Amino acid sequence: MSQEKAVKFVNQLKWKQVIAVVAGVAIAGGVMAFTQDMSREAIAERIQPSMKVRVAGDEPQQQAAAAAGDRSGEQVYNQACAACHTGGILGAPRKGVADDWTDRLPQGMAVLLEHSINGFNAMPPRGGCARCTDDEIEAAIEFMIADL
């Protein structure tokens, strides 16, 4: 008799948990709907594409970026490079830390720039900054090694 009661208790407990989760989700969804801006403009902004496709014949990104004006090395570093090069993520040489650059600097700026543009080891091409021009990448490298 006690086993039957235990099984019945567990079955009832499972249903209570399922009902509690469903109720929680329904309440949370309702609260979220009331807190979000539901105007047409806000919805259009939330569902806009995250990327755009470049069609053959369009002006390449680098030319468009160059036309907009080159950013300084510090601006590029802060926007694209700092995420890895501030803390030395995956062996990235840190800005202003001479020991991190001892094997790299003797190779020369041409090699540093080539590795930065094409990617090297864990560093993705252009450091993940697809919109950066070659000149901006070089300026970012010069900014990182300026204090050495």
CYANA upper distance limits for C-alpha pairs under 8 A (distance plus 0.5 A):
  1 MET  CA      5 LYS  CA      7.03
  2 SER  CA      6 ALA  CA      6.71
  3 GLN  CA      7 VAL  CA      6.68
  4 GLU  CA      8 LYS  CA      6.59
  5 LYS  CA      9 PHE  CA      6.53
  6 ALA  CA     10 VAL  CA      6.74
  7 VAL  CA     11 ASN  CA      6.69
  8 LYS  CA     12 GLN  CA      6.65
  9 PHE  CA     13 LEU  CA      6.58
 10 VAL  CA     14 LYS  CA      6.71
 11 ASN  CA     15 TRP  CA      7.01
 12 GLN  CA     16 LYS  CA      6.78
 13 LEU  CA     17 GLN  CA      6.75
 14 LYS  CA     18 VAL  CA      6.76
 15 TRP  CA     19 ILE  CA      6.61
 16 LYS  CA     20 ALA  CA      6.57
 17 GLN  CA     21 VAL  CA      6.70
 18 VAL  CA     22 VAL  CA      6.71
 19 ILE  CA     23 ALA  CA      6.54
 20 ALA  CA     24 GLY  CA      6.56
 21 VAL  CA     25 VAL  CA      6.68
 22 VAL  CA     26 ALA  CA      6.69
 23 ALA  CA     27 ILE  CA      6.63
 24 GLY  CA     28 ALA  CA      6.53
 25 VAL  CA     29 GLY  CA      6.50
 26 ALA  CA     30 GLY  CA      6.70
 27 ILE  CA     31 VAL  CA      6.70
 28 ALA  CA     32 MET  CA      6.58
 29 GLY  CA     33 ALA  CA      6.68
 30 GLY  CA     34 PHE  CA      6.96
 31 VAL  CA     35 THR  CA      6.77
 32 MET  CA     36 GLN  CA      6.71
 33 ALA  CA     38 MET  CA      8.42
 37 ASP  CA     42 ALA  CA      6.63
 37 ASP  CA     43 ILE  CA      8.23
 38 MET  CA     42 ALA  CA      6.73
 38 MET  CA     43 ILE  CA      6.69
 39 SER  CA     43 ILE  CA      6.76
 40 ARG  CA     44 ALA  CA      6.54
 41 GLU  CA     45 GLU  CA      6.66
 42 ALA  CA     46 ARG  CA      6.77
 43 ILE  CA     47 ILE  CA      6.77
 44 ALA  CA     48 GLN  CA      6.50
 54 ARG  CA     58 ASP  CA      7.09
 54 ARG  CA     60 PRO  CA      8.48
 59 GLU  CA     63 GLN  CA      7.16
 59 GLU  CA     64 ALA  CA      7.12
 60 PRO  CA     64 ALA  CA      6.89
 61 GLN  CA     65 ALA  CA      6.55
 61 GLN  CA    131 ARG  CA      6.63
 62 GLN  CA     66 ALA  CA      6.55
 62 GLN  CA    131 ARG  CA      6.60
 62 GLN  CA    132 CYS  CA      7.30
 62 GLN  CA    133 THR  CA      5.98
 63 GLN  CA     67 ALA  CA      6.59
 64 ALA  CA     68 ALA  CA      6.81
 65 ALA  CA     69 GLY  CA      7.01
 65 ALA  CA     70 ASP  CA      7.64
 65 ALA  CA    131 ARG  CA      6.98
 65 ALA  CA    132 CYS  CA      7.68
 65 ALA  CA    133 THR  CA      7.43
 66 ALA  CA     70 ASP  CA      6.27
 66 ALA  CA    133 THR  CA      7.30
 70 ASP  CA    133 THR  CA      8.15
 70 ASP  CA    135 ASP  CA      8.08
 70 ASP  CA    136 GLU  CA      6.78
 71 ARG  CA     75 GLN  CA      6.52
 71 ARG  CA     76 VAL  CA      6.94
 71 ARG  CA    136 GLU  CA      6.74
 72 SER  CA     76 VAL  CA      6.85
 72 SER  CA    136 GLU  CA      7.22
 72 SER  CA    139 ALA  CA      7.01
 72 SER  CA    140 ALA  CA      7.89
 73 GLY  CA     77 TYR  CA      6.48
 73 GLY  CA    136 GLU  CA      6.68
 73 GLY  CA    137 ILE  CA      7.77
 73 GLY  CA    138 GLU  CA      8.04
 73 GLY  CA    139 ALA  CA      4.69
 73 GLY  CA    140 ALA  CA      4.31
 73 GLY  CA    141 ILE  CA      7.73
 73 GLY  CA    142 GLU  CA      7.54
 73 GLY  CA    143 PHE  CA      5.93
 74 GLU  CA     78 ASN  CA      6.57
 74 GLU  CA    139 ALA  CA      8.33
 74 GLU  CA    140 ALA  CA      6.71
 74 GLU  CA    143 PHE  CA      6.61
 75 GLN  CA     79 GLN  CA      6.61
 75 GLN  CA    140 ALA  CA      8.43
 76 VAL  CA     80 ALA  CA      6.22
 76 VAL  CA     81 CYS  CA      7.38
 76 VAL  CA    132 CYS  CA      8.21
 76 VAL  CA    136 GLU  CA      7.23
 76 VAL  CA    137 ILE  CA      7.82
 76 VAL  CA    140 ALA  CA      6.38
 77 TYR  CA     81 CYS  CA      4.99
 77 TYR  CA     82 ALA  CA      6.06
 77 TYR  CA    140 ALA  CA      5.87
 77 TYR  CA    143 PHE  CA      8.15
 77 TYR  CA    144 MET  CA      8.28
 78 ASN  CA     82 ALA  CA      5.74
 80 ALA  CA    127 GLY  CA      7.44
 80 ALA  CA    128 GLY  CA      7.56
 80 ALA  CA    129 CYS  CA      6.48
 81 CYS  CA     85 HIS  CA      6.39
 81 CYS  CA     86 THR  CA      8.45
 81 CYS  CA    127 GLY  CA      7.19
 81 CYS  CA    140 ALA  CA      8.41
 82 ALA  CA     86 THR  CA      5.57
 83 ALA  CA     87 GLY  CA      8.00
 84 CYS  CA     88 GLY  CA      6.23
 84 CYS  CA     89 ILE  CA      5.35
 84 CYS  CA     90 LEU  CA      8.25
 84 CYS  CA     92 ALA  CA      6.78
 85 HIS  CA     89 ILE  CA      7.14
 85 HIS  CA     92 ALA  CA      5.93
 85 HIS  CA     93 PRO  CA      6.37
 85 HIS  CA     94 ARG  CA      5.19
 85 HIS  CA     95 LYS  CA      6.74
 86 THR  CA     94 ARG  CA      5.91
 86 THR  CA     95 LYS  CA      6.81
 87 GLY  CA     92 ALA  CA      8.46
 87 GLY  CA     94 ARG  CA      6.95
 88 GLY  CA     92 ALA  CA      5.03
 88 GLY  CA     93 PRO  CA      6.15
 88 GLY  CA     94 ARG  CA      5.77
 90 LEU  CA    122 ALA  CA      7.09
 91 GLY  CA    122 ALA  CA      8.48
 92 ALA  CA    123 MET  CA      8.23
 93 PRO  CA     97 VAL  CA      7.98
 93 PRO  CA    100 ASP  CA      5.35
 93 PRO  CA    101 TRP  CA      6.67
 94 ARG  CA    100 ASP  CA      6.82
 94 ARG  CA    144 MET  CA      8.19
 95 LYS  CA    144 MET  CA      5.11
 95 LYS  CA    145 ILE  CA      6.96
 96 GLY  CA    144 MET  CA      6.67
 96 GLY  CA    145 ILE  CA      6.50
 96 GLY  CA    146 ALA  CA      7.83
 96 GLY  CA    147 ASP  CA      6.02
 96 GLY  CA    148 LEU  CA      6.35
 97 VAL  CA    101 TRP  CA      7.57
 97 VAL  CA    148 LEU  CA      7.65
 98 ALA  CA    102 THR  CA      6.84
 98 ALA  CA    148 LEU  CA      6.19
101 TRP  CA    105 LEU  CA      6.26
102 THR  CA    106 PRO  CA      7.72
103 ASP  CA    107 GLN  CA      8.07
104 ARG  CA    108 GLY  CA      8.02
104 ARG  CA    112 LEU  CA      7.74
105 LEU  CA    109 MET  CA      7.88
105 LEU  CA    112 LEU  CA      8.29
107 GLN  CA    111 VAL  CA      6.51
107 GLN  CA    112 LEU  CA      7.73
108 GLY  CA    112 LEU  CA      6.96
109 MET  CA    113 LEU  CA      6.39
110 ALA  CA    114 GLU  CA      6.61
111 VAL  CA    115 HIS  CA      6.61
112 LEU  CA    116 SER  CA      6.62
112 LEU  CA    141 ILE  CA      8.35
113 LEU  CA    117 ILE  CA      6.55
113 LEU  CA    137 ILE  CA      7.80
113 LEU  CA    138 GLU  CA      6.67
113 LEU  CA    141 ILE  CA      8.20
114 GLU  CA    118 ASN  CA      6.42
114 GLU  CA    119 GLY  CA      8.26
115 HIS  CA    119 GLY  CA      5.58
115 HIS  CA    120 PHE  CA      5.71
115 HIS  CA    125 PRO  CA      8.38
116 SER  CA    120 PHE  CA      7.49
116 SER  CA    123 MET  CA      7.97
116 SER  CA    124 PRO  CA      8.44
116 SER  CA    125 PRO  CA      6.86
116 SER  CA    126 ARG  CA      5.90
116 SER  CA    127 GLY  CA      6.81
116 SER  CA    137 ILE  CA      7.77
117 ILE  CA    125 PRO  CA      5.78
117 ILE  CA    126 ARG  CA      4.90
117 ILE  CA    127 GLY  CA      7.87
117 ILE  CA    134 ASP  CA      7.67
117 ILE  CA    137 ILE  CA      8.02
118 ASN  CA    124 PRO  CA      7.94
118 ASN  CA    125 PRO  CA      5.04
118 ASN  CA    126 ARG  CA      6.91
119 GLY  CA    123 MET  CA      5.72
119 GLY  CA    124 PRO  CA      5.09
119 GLY  CA    125 PRO  CA      4.36
119 GLY  CA    126 ARG  CA      6.92
119 GLY  CA    127 GLY  CA      7.44
120 PHE  CA    124 PRO  CA      7.28
120 PHE  CA    125 PRO  CA      8.04
123 MET  CA    127 GLY  CA      6.33
124 PRO  CA    128 GLY  CA      6.14
125 PRO  CA    129 CYS  CA      8.38
125 PRO  CA    130 ALA  CA      8.48
126 ARG  CA    130 ALA  CA      6.73
126 ARG  CA    132 CYS  CA      7.64
126 ARG  CA    137 ILE  CA      7.79
132 CYS  CA    136 GLU  CA      6.39
132 CYS  CA    137 ILE  CA      6.93
133 THR  CA    137 ILE  CA      6.83
134 ASP  CA    138 GLU  CA      6.72
135 ASP  CA    139 ALA  CA      6.61
136 GLU  CA    140 ALA  CA      6.68
137 ILE  CA    141 ILE  CA      6.83
138 GLU  CA    142 GLU  CA      6.73
139 ALA  CA    143 PHE  CA      6.59
140 ALA  CA    144 MET  CA      6.77
141 ILE  CA    145 ILE  CA      6.89
142 GLU  CA    146 ALA  CA      6.23
